Amino acid sequence: MKLLSIPIYLLFFCNAFSQDLVHQNNIIYGKAANWQGQTEDLKLDLIYSSKTKRLPLIVFMHGGTFLNGSKEHLTKCCEQIAKKGFAVANLEYRQGFDQSSANFESGITQAAYRAQQDEAAATRYLVHHAADYPIDTSLIFIGGESAGGVTSLLLAYVNQNEWDFLAAPIHPLLGAIDNADNEFNDHYSIKGIISLWGGIMDTSLISRQEMQIPVILFHSVNDQVIPYERSSHPEARFQAVHGSLDIAHHFKNNNACYNLYFINGAKHSFGFSPNYIADAVNDFIKNVSEGKCKSNETENKTGDVSKGLWDY
């Protein structure tokens, strides 16, 4: 992937974007059947500076183990990021699955696939309607926290052919990733991934070519839900998932660009404030947009481990 290096993009990162924000809430980007077969309206909130310049787009998804949670939990974080000079789409997506012991694994896998379909549909919708919003379609980033981070990593790094190999029944059951939820077929390219305490089934799914898409990762070393490193926490709910440290090492071993921010002593989704995340994301997107992405690993030594992302 050829990264853009155009001086005009410096304008997106200046303090001029600290003024009032525009909120366009509950935009319907698609419709689709949930796990119980009921059709849902899929909605997003778009938050951006009142300036009319074309802004880099961040498509962001909340967490909740693919079961619960809402976009409102991420509003404050999305606002802080938008103040840096971005258009941030805060998504709702289909949640829920059969949690019975016999069907849990297949159920959560299908839920992750549906979420990936929804994130792809929202991105297509925004690209198709870019003339209606201050969006620069050449600078699209996707991300999320927890299950939203998982989904964004999947959308960037696990394509339809890989899904068909890993879980063959899903495609005929739920349809393709890239044509669900709406009729838009607009093409787009992803410039970078923002993962807040997310993970991926196996880092081997991320090919050398796909690592041209850089990633910024936030994670607690002591995460008890999605482990910072696979099997590193004896009580982590999803022991087998490859966490942020695994992803960082995979990129490092392949001389690919990543940014890793970690904290010690915090629970899942704790220790990182919206301001901390917004500052780091701003630096990451600026560097990627200028073609100057540099890998780093940074410990967050000032984070409050008693506060979750929604407590600020």
C-alpha positions in Angstrom: 0.0 0.0 0.0 1.3 3.4 -0.9 0.8 5.8 2.0 -0.3 9.3 1.2 2.2 12.1 1.9 0.5 15.4 1.0 1.3 18.5 3.1 -2.3 19.7 3.1 -3.2 16.9 5.5 -1.3 18.7 8.2 -4.3 21.0 8.4 -6.3 18.1 9.9 -4.2 17.9 13.0 -4.0 21.5 14.2 -5.8 23.0 17.2 -8.3 24.7 15.0 -10.6 21.6 15.5 -11.1 22.2 19.2 -14.3 24.1 18.6 -17.9 22.8 18.7 -18.8 19.5 17.3 -21.7 18.5 15.0 -23.6 15.3 16.0 -25.8 13.6 13.4 -27.4 10.8 15.4 -29.1 7.5 14.5 -28.3 7.6 10.8 -29.7 4.3 9.3 -26.9 2.7 7.3 -28.6 -0.7 6.7 -31.1 -3.3 7.7 -30.4 -7.0 8.5 -31.7 -10.0 10.3 -30.4 -10.5 13.8 -29.5 -13.9 15.3 -33.2 -14.5 16.0 -34.3 -13.7 12.5 -35.8 -10.3 13.3 -34.9 -7.4 11.0 -33.0 -4.6 12.7 -32.4 -1.0 11.6 -28.6 -0.5 11.9 -27.7 3.0 13.1 -24.7 5.1 13.5 -23.9 8.5 15.0 -21.5 10.7 13.0 -19.5 13.3 15.0 -17.3 15.9 13.5 -16.0 19.4 13.8 -18.2 22.2 12.6 -15.5 23.1 10.1 -16.5 22.1 6.6 -13.2 20.7 5.5 -12.9 17.1 4.4 -11.8 15.1 7.4 -10.3 11.6 7.8 -13.0 9.1 8.7 -12.8 6.8 11.7 -15.5 4.0 11.8 -15.7 3.0 15.5 -17.5 0.1 17.3 -18.4 -0.4 20.9 -17.7 -3.7 22.8 -19.9 -6.0 24.8 -18.8 -9.6 23.9 -21.1 -9.4 20.9 -24.0 -9.6 23.4 -24.7 -6.1 24.8 -23.4 -2.6 25.0 -24.4 0.5 22.9 -22.8 3.3 20.9 -23.7 5.7 23.7 -21.0 4.1 25.9 -18.4 5.4 23.4 -19.8 8.9 22.8 -17.4 10.7 25.0 -14.4 8.9 23.6 -15.6 9.5 20.0 -16.1 13.2 20.8 -12.5 13.5 22.1 -11.2 11.9 19.0 -13.4 14.1 16.7 -12.0 17.2 18.4 -8.6 16.3 17.0 -10.0 16.9 13.5 -11.7 13.7 12.5 -15.1 12.5 11.4 -16.0 9.7 13.8 -18.8 7.2 13.0 -20.0 5.5 16.2 -21.8 2.3 15.2 -24.6 0.1 16.5 -24.4 -3.4 15.1 -26.2 -6.7 15.5 -25.6 -8.4 18.8 -26.7 -11.6 20.5 -26.2 -15.3 19.8 -27.1 -18.7 21.3 -25.1 -18.9 24.5 -25.9 -22.6 25.3 -22.8 -24.7 26.0 -23.5 -26.8 22.9 -23.7 -23.8 20.6 -21.6 -21.1 22.2 -18.5 -21.4 20.0 -20.5 -21.4 16.7 -22.8 -18.7 18.1 -20.1 -16.2 19.0 -18.3 -16.9 15.7 -21.5 -16.1 13.8 -21.9 -13.0 15.9 -18.4 -11.8 15.0 -19.1 -12.4 11.3 -22.4 -10.4 11.5 -20.5 -7.6 13.2 -17.9 -7.6 10.4 -20.7 -7.4 7.8 -22.2 -4.5 9.7 -18.9 -2.5 9.9 -18.3 -3.1 6.2 -21.8 -2.0 5.4 -21.5 1.2 7.5 -18.2 2.0 5.8 -19.7 1.5 2.3 -22.7 3.7 3.3 -20.4 6.5 4.5 -18.3 6.3 1.3 -21.4 6.3 -0.9 -22.7 9.4 1.0 -19.4 11.2 1.4 -20.7 14.2 -0.5 -23.3 14.7 2.3 -20.7 14.7 5.1 -17.2 16.2 5.5 -15.5 12.9 4.8 -12.2 12.3 3.0 -12.7 8.9 1.5 -8.9 8.5 0.9 -8.3 8.4 4.7 -10.5 5.8 6.2 -9.6 4.2 9.6 -11.6 1.6 11.4 -11.5 0.6 15.1 -13.3 -0.2 18.3 -13.1 -1.4 21.8 -13.2 -5.1 22.9 -15.6 -6.9 20.6 -15.5 -3.8 18.4 -11.7 -4.0 18.2 -11.9 -7.7 17.4 -14.4 -6.9 14.6 -12.1 -4.2 13.1 -9.1 -6.5 13.1 -11.2 -9.1 11.3 -12.4 -6.7 8.7 -8.9 -5.5 7.9 -7.1 -8.8 8.1 -9.5 -11.8 7.6 -11.1 -11.9 4.1 -14.0 -13.9 2.7 -11.8 -16.8 1.5 -10.2 -17.1 5.0 -13.6 -17.2 6.6 -14.8 -19.8 4.1 -11.8 -22.0 5.1 -12.2 -21.4 8.8 -16.0 -21.7 9.1 -17.4 -22.9 5.9 -21.1 -23.0 6.9 -21.3 -19.3 7.8 -21.1 -17.8 4.3 -24.1 -19.7 2.9 -26.0 -19.1 6.2 -25.4 -15.4 6.6 -24.2 -14.2 3.2 -21.0 -12.5 2.1 -19.2 -10.0 4.2 -19.1 -7.2 1.6 -22.6 -7.1 0.3 -24.8 -7.4 3.4 -27.2 -4.9 5.1 -27.4 -2.4 2.2 -27.2 -2.2 -1.6 -24.1 0.0 -1.8 -21.0 -1.5 -3.5 -18.6 1.4 -3.1 -15.0 0.4 -2.9 -12.7 1.8 -0.2 -9.3 1.1 1.3 -8.4 1.0 5.0 -5.4 3.1 6.0 -5.1 1.9 9.6 -6.7 0.0 12.5 -7.4 1.2 16.1 -7.9 -1.6 18.5 -8.8 -1.0 22.1 -8.2 -4.2 24.1 -9.2 -6.3 21.1 -7.6 -9.4 19.6 -7.7 -11.9 16.8 -8.1 -15.7 16.5 -4.5 -16.2 15.3 -1.9 -13.7 14.1 -1.0 -16.0 11.3 -4.2 -14.8 9.6 -2.5 -11.4 9.1 -0.4 -11.8 6.0 2.7 -9.7 5.1 0.7 -7.8 2.5 -2.1 -7.1 5.0 0.5 -5.7 7.4 0.9 -2.8 5.0 -2.2 -1.6 7.0 -0.7 -0.3 10.3 -2.3 -0.8 13.7 -2.5 1.1 17.0 -3.2 -1.1 20.0 -4.2 -0.3 23.6 -4.3 -3.0 26.2 -3.9 -3.8 29.9 -1.2 -6.4 30.7 -3.6 -7.8 33.3 -6.7 -8.0 31.1 -9.0 -10.7 32.4 -11.3 -11.0 29.3 -9.1 -10.8 26.2 -5.6 -11.5 27.2 -2.8 -9.1 26.5 -0.8 -12.1 25.3 -2.4 -15.4 24.4 -2.9 -17.6 27.6 -1.0 -15.0 29.7 -3.8 -14.5 32.2 -5.0 -17.6 34.1 -8.6 -16.2 34.4 -8.9 -14.6 31.0 -12.3 -15.5 29.5 -11.0 -16.0 25.9 -7.6 -17.6 26.6 -7.0 -18.7 23.0 -7.3 -15.3 21.5 -4.1 -13.6 20.4 -4.0 -10.2 22.1 -2.3 -6.9 21.5 1.2 -8.1 22.4 0.9 -11.1 20.1 -0.2 -8.7 17.3 2.6 -6.3 18.0 5.2 -9.1 18.0 3.8 -10.4 14.7 4.2 -6.9 13.1 7.6 -6.4 14.7 8.9 -9.7 13.3 7.8 -8.7 9.9 9.2 -5.2 10.0 5.7 -3.7 9.8 4.4 -0.6 11.5 2.5 -0.8 14.8 1.9 1.3 17.9 1.4 -0.5 21.2 0.2 1.3 24.4 0.0 -0.8 27.5 -0.8 -0.4 31.2 -0.1 -2.6 34.2 -2.6 -3.4 36.9 -5.9 -2.5 35.0 -8.9 -4.7 34.2 -10.4 -5.1 30.8 -11.3 -1.6 29.3 -9.7 0.2 32.3 -6.8 2.5 32.6 -7.0 4.5 29.4 -8.8 7.9 29.4 -10.6 9.3 26.3 -8.0 12.1 26.2 -5.1 9.7 26.3 -6.6 7.6 23.5 -7.4 10.7 21.4 -3.9 12.0 21.6 -2.3 8.7 20.6 -4.8 8.1 17.8 -4.2 11.7 16.5 -0.4 11.1 16.4 -0.9 7.7 14.7 -3.2 9.0 12.0 -1.0 12.0 11.4 2.0 9.8 10.9 0.2 7.3 8.7 -1.2 10.0 6.5 2.2 11.6 6.0 3.8 8.2 5.2 5.9 8.4 8.4 4.5 5.6 10.5 7.0 4.5 13.1 6.6 1.5 15.5 6.6 2.1 19.2 5.8 0.4 22.5 4.7 2.8 25.2 3.7 2.2 28.8 0.9 4.3 30.1 2.2 5.2 33.5 -0.3 7.9 34.4 -3.6 6.0 33.7 -6.1 5.5 36.5 -6.6 1.8 36.8 -9.8 2.3 38.8 -11.6 4.0 35.9 -13.1 2.3 32.8 -13.4 4.1 29.5 -17.0 5.2 30.2 -16.1 6.6 33.7 -14.7 9.9 32.4 
